[in-house]
Amino acid sequence: MISERGSWLVVAWAREVAKSPKAKKKVMAAEVVVGEKGKVTGMVAGRQVVIRGTVSGVICAKTVALQASSQIEGDIHHMSFAIEQGAQFDGRSRRARGEPDLLAVLEGRGTAQSTDA
């Protein structure tokens, strides 16, 4: 189920978001997978985020994985981060100290207090 809450596109149940369409909102779910042909402009947030396609914007999740086909332009706020050979990433990696730091990013109250990775 996909619903809108303000500027957020909230996904209650989905394996792949933006499998082929272009999303121009903030995408949030417990688990977000942007498919190889998917393009998201805006924030992508969740507990676990896997990117196979293109994201132009901030990614904020406890666990982030960029697969070989991914193209990212923007900062990534995370507690765990993996990037496969071949992935394209133009931005900063910001490791959060804990979930409260990630929540602050989601709420626009600042950036994660972190060390660049």
C-alpha positions as CSV (number, residue, x, y, z in Angstrom):
1,M,0.0,0.0,0.0
2,I,1.4,3.4,-1.0
3,S,0.0,6.6,0.5
4,E,0.9,10.2,0.7
5,R,1.5,12.1,3.9
6,G,2.5,15.7,3.1
7,S,5.6,15.5,1.0
8,W,6.3,11.9,1.9
9,L,5.4,8.9,-0.2
10,V,4.8,6.3,2.5
11,V,5.1,2.6,1.5
12,A,3.3,0.3,4.0
13,W,4.2,-2.9,2.1
14,A,6.5,-3.2,-0.9
15,R,9.6,-5.1,-1.9
16,E,10.6,-2.6,-4.7
17,V,9.8,1.0,-4.8
18,A,10.6,2.9,-8.0
19,K,11.2,-0.3,-9.9
20,S,10.8,1.6,-13.2
21,P,8.8,4.8,-12.5
22,K,10.3,8.1,-11.6
23,A,9.5,9.2,-8.0
24,K,9.8,12.9,-7.1
25,K,8.8,12.7,-3.5
26,K,10.4,11.5,-0.3
27,V,10.1,7.7,-0.2
28,M,9.9,6.1,3.2
29,A,9.3,2.4,4.3
30,A,10.9,-0.1,6.6
31,E,12.7,-1.6,3.6
32,V,13.2,0.3,0.4
33,V,14.6,-1.1,-2.8
34,V,15.1,1.2,-5.7
35,G,15.2,-1.1,-8.8
36,E,17.8,-0.9,-11.6
37,K,15.5,1.2,-13.8
38,G,14.1,3.2,-10.9
39,K,14.9,6.9,-10.4
40,V,14.1,8.9,-7.3
41,T,14.6,12.6,-6.9
42,G,14.3,13.5,-3.2
43,M,14.9,11.7,0.1
44,V,14.9,7.9,0.5
45,A,14.5,6.7,4.1
46,G,14.0,3.5,5.9
47,R,15.5,0.9,8.2
48,Q,17.1,-0.8,5.3
49,V,17.7,0.8,1.9
50,V,19.1,-1.0,-1.2
51,I,19.8,1.1,-4.3
52,R,20.1,-0.6,-7.7
53,G,19.0,2.4,-9.7
54,T,19.4,6.2,-9.6
55,V,18.9,8.5,-6.6
56,S,19.4,12.2,-6.6
57,G,18.9,13.3,-3.0
58,V,19.6,12.3,0.6
59,I,19.5,8.7,1.7
60,C,18.8,8.1,5.4
61,A,18.7,4.6,6.8
62,K,20.1,2.3,9.5
63,T,21.5,0.1,6.8
64,V,22.3,1.3,3.2
65,A,23.6,-0.9,0.4
66,L,24.6,0.5,-3.0
67,Q,24.7,-2.2,-5.6
68,A,26.9,-2.2,-8.7
69,S,24.2,-0.6,-11.0
70,S,23.4,2.3,-8.6
71,Q,24.0,6.0,-9.3
72,I,23.8,8.3,-6.3
73,E,24.1,12.0,-6.2
74,G,23.7,13.2,-2.6
75,D,24.6,12.5,1.0
76,I,24.0,9.2,2.8
77,H,23.3,9.1,6.5
78,H,23.6,5.6,7.9
79,M,24.8,3.3,10.7
80,S,25.9,0.6,8.3
81,F,27.0,1.2,4.7
82,A,28.1,-1.1,1.9
83,I,29.0,-0.2,-1.6
84,E,29.7,-2.7,-4.4
85,Q,32.4,-2.2,-7.0
86,G,30.8,-0.3,-10.0
87,A,28.4,1.8,-7.9
88,Q,28.6,5.5,-8.6
89,F,28.4,7.7,-5.6
90,D,28.9,11.5,-5.6
91,G,28.3,12.9,-2.1
92,R,29.2,12.4,1.5
93,S,28.9,9.4,3.7
94,R,27.8,10.4,7.2
95,R,27.8,7.7,9.9
96,A,25.3,8.3,12.6
97,R,26.0,7.5,16.2
98,G,22.5,6.1,16.7
99,E,19.0,6.2,15.6
100,P,18.2,9.6,17.2
101,D,20.8,11.1,14.8
102,L,19.0,9.5,11.8
103,L,15.7,10.7,13.1
104,A,17.0,14.3,13.3
105,V,18.0,14.1,9.6
106,L,14.5,12.8,8.7
107,E,12.9,15.6,10.6
108,G,15.2,18.3,9.1
109,R,16.7,19.2,12.5
110,G,20.2,18.8,11.3
111,T,22.7,16.3,10.1
112,A,23.9,13.2,11.8
113,Q,26.7,13.8,14.3
114,S,29.2,11.6,12.6
115,T,32.5,10.9,11.0
116,D,32.9,11.0,7.2
117,A,33.4,7.6,5.9
